[in-house]
Amino acid sequence: MSRQVTPRRWKTWLLTLVSIYVLLLAITAVAEPVLAPLAPPVRLALVLPVVTALMTWVAMPPLTKLFGRWLTR
């Protein structure tokens, strides 16, 4: 029976942090003209679901595949 190796938490945290940083920079740069008139809590409420969805279904699957060996080392 093969034992499944789980990623180190700090490596998962670091990969997630960098990914969210890049996504937030990109999304705010694109959406800023539209969202600028809104209050900061409203802007965050609109951007957060987009970032979360992109992290879950677009960014993390290929990133965990790309960095899989490093994550479990």
C-alpha positions as CSV (number, residue, x, y, z in Angstrom):
1,M,0.0,0.0,0.0
2,S,1.5,3.4,-1.0
3,R,1.6,6.2,1.5
4,Q,0.3,9.5,0.2
5,V,2.6,12.4,1.1
6,T,0.9,15.6,2.0
7,P,2.4,19.0,1.2
8,R,4.1,21.0,3.9
9,R,1.8,23.7,5.2
10,W,4.2,26.5,4.9
11,K,4.8,25.7,1.2
12,T,1.1,25.5,0.5
13,W,0.7,28.9,2.3
14,L,3.5,30.4,0.3
15,L,2.2,29.2,-3.1
16,T,-1.3,30.4,-2.2
17,L,0.0,33.8,-1.0
18,V,1.9,34.4,-4.2
19,S,-1.0,33.3,-6.3
20,I,-3.5,35.5,-4.6
21,Y,-1.1,38.5,-4.8
22,V,-0.7,38.1,-8.5
23,L,-4.5,37.6,-9.1
24,L,-5.4,40.6,-6.9
25,L,-2.9,42.8,-8.8
26,A,-4.3,41.7,-12.2
27,I,-8.0,41.9,-11.2
28,T,-7.7,45.3,-9.5
29,A,-5.7,46.7,-12.4
30,V,-8.5,45.5,-14.8
31,A,-11.5,46.3,-12.7
32,E,-10.3,49.5,-11.0
33,P,-11.9,51.9,-13.6
34,V,-15.3,50.2,-13.0
35,L,-15.0,49.7,-9.2
36,A,-13.3,53.0,-8.3
37,P,-16.6,54.8,-7.4
38,L,-17.6,52.1,-5.0
39,A,-16.7,52.0,-1.3
40,P,-13.7,49.7,-0.4
41,P,-15.9,47.1,1.4
42,V,-18.1,46.8,-1.6
43,R,-15.1,46.5,-4.0
44,L,-13.7,43.8,-1.8
45,A,-17.1,42.0,-1.7
46,L,-17.1,42.0,-5.5
47,V,-13.5,41.0,-6.1
48,L,-13.2,38.4,-3.4
49,P,-15.5,35.8,-5.0
50,V,-13.8,36.2,-8.3
51,V,-10.3,35.7,-6.8
52,T,-11.6,32.7,-4.8
53,A,-13.1,31.1,-7.9
54,L,-10.0,31.7,-9.9
55,M,-7.8,30.2,-7.2
56,T,-10.0,27.2,-6.8
57,W,-10.7,26.3,-10.4
58,V,-8.1,28.1,-12.6
59,A,-4.8,28.8,-10.7
60,M,-4.3,26.1,-8.0
61,P,-4.8,22.9,-10.1
62,P,-2.0,23.7,-12.5
63,L,0.2,25.3,-9.8
64,T,0.0,22.3,-7.5
65,K,0.8,20.1,-10.5
66,L,3.7,22.3,-11.5
67,F,5.1,22.7,-7.9
68,G,4.0,19.2,-6.7
69,R,7.5,17.8,-6.2
70,W,8.6,20.9,-4.3
71,L,5.4,20.9,-2.2
72,T,6.0,17.4,-1.0
73,R,9.7,17.5,-0.7
